[in-house]
Amino acid sequence: MLTFEEKLKIIEAFPELTRKDVSLGRVNFHYEESLHEKKIVVQHLHPNGNGFVFAGHLPKKERGPKGFVNIRDFSEDELKKIIASSLAYLAEPFEEVEEAEDEFADLEGIWIGRDKQELTLVHEDLLWNIYSGINIEECFESPVEAERYLMEERFRKKK
């Protein structure tokens, strides 16, 4: 297992990343040029060697619910590879979507989860907001991202 200092050295070799110190001696690294709403590439790198890297490009079963993988036991090559893959994914533009007034209107409404939970997707101003009751759950700039989130969380549009 790489030490905290070794992991820092590898991560800091990526000039695209900006270091942000957080609580308990942990460190985050942001990719400010991300074309997605996700900016954090390395999250909560801890002096004990634990930490997470955003891996939205990997299948859901290989990452946690927020898109991160634990890098505690990663080798140098594995760490470099996953950071490079994460940066490539975040630098990739969204699929071009035709700007039609009601093209995505069928996405709006109630979505049902596996355990019959209900979330509501609403297009408000320039955002696509997902509500759990009256509480906002998530916000997205694109209907494609909102739909992707709902489907990854195993929600289906109520008919």
N, C-alpha and C positions, 0 to 999 in steps of 0.2 A: 504494500500500500504506500502511495506517495504521501509525503508529509504536507502539512499546510503550506509551508514555504515553497516546496517543489510545485505544488498545484498553483500557487500564486505566480510563480515564475512562468509557468506554461501559459496561464490565462493572460498575464500581462504582456505576453509576446504577440497578442492579437491587438494591433493598434486601433481597431474599430471599437474596442470596448472601453468604457469609462468606469473607473472604480468608484464605488459608493460604500463607505463604511456604515454599517448598521449596528444595532445593539448587540451586546454580549460578545464583542470581538469578531462578529461575523462580517463578511464582505459580500456585496452584490456587485455584478458587472452588467452595465447597461449597453445596449446597442441603440444609440440615439437615432441612427439613420434607418431604423426598421420601417418597412412599408406596411407592417401590420400593427395592431394596437399593442401587441406584446413588445416590450422593450428590454425586459430583464432576461439575460442569457444565462448568467450564473447567479444563483440565489443561495443566500445563507451559507457561504463557504465558511466553515467554522475552524478554529484553531485545532480541534481534534481530528481534522481531516474530512469530516462529513460535509456534504454540500450537494447542490442540485444544478442541473443544466437543463434549459428548455429544449424539448425535443418534439415540438409540434409536428415535425415531419415523419416521426415514427408511428407505427400502428398503435392504437390506443392501449392494447394489452401490454405494450412494452414501456409505457410511461404512466405516471400518476394521473389523477383526475384533473389537475391543472396543467398537464403537459410537460412535467419535469421528470427527469430520471436521477436517481441517486448515484453520485460519483465517488462514493467513499472508497471503493475497491478498484477504481479504474487505473489502468496503466497509463503511462505517458502517451503512448500512441492512441489508446482509446479516448483519452481526454481531448487530445488535439483533434481527433476525427469528429467527435460529437459536437465540439464547439464550432468547428468549420462547417459542419452540416447544419447546425442551428443558424449560423450567420447566413448561409446560402439560402435557407428557407425564408428567413426574415427579410432578406434582400429581394426576394422574388415578388413581383407585383401581383396584385389580385387579378383574377380572371376579369377580363373586360366584360361589363354587363351593359346591355343596351338600356339607356335611360328612358324608360316608358313610365308614365304616370302611375299606372296600376299594374305593372308587370308582375310585381311581387305581392299584390294584394291578397292572393290566396294563401300566403304564408302567415298573414296576420290572423290572430285568434287564439283559441285554446289548444294547447298541446298536452297530451296525456303521457305520463311516465309509466314504468313497469309496475309500480305499486299504486297506480291510479292517482299519483300526484298530478296536479294541474299547474301549468305555467302558461302565461298569456304573453304573446308576442305582439307588440304594437309599434307602428312606425310613427314616431313623434318628432316633429321638426326634421333634423337631419340624421337622427339616430334610430336604431332598431332596438327597442328596450324589451327586456324579458322580465315579467313580474311574477312573483309568487304572492298571490293575494294582492295587497296594496303595496307590498315591499318590492323594490327593484332588486332583481337578482343579478342581471348582467346588462351591459350596453354594448352595442356594436355599431360601427360606421357603415356596415354593408349588410344587406339582407342575406347574402351568400354566407358570411361569417356567422350570422345569427342562426341560420338554418343548420349549418355545419355543427355548431355548438349543441343545438337541440338534438340533432341526430346522434352525435357522439355520446350524449348523455342518455340516449335511448328513449327519447320522447318522439311521439308521432302525432301528427296533426289530427285533431278531433274532426270527425266528419259531420 
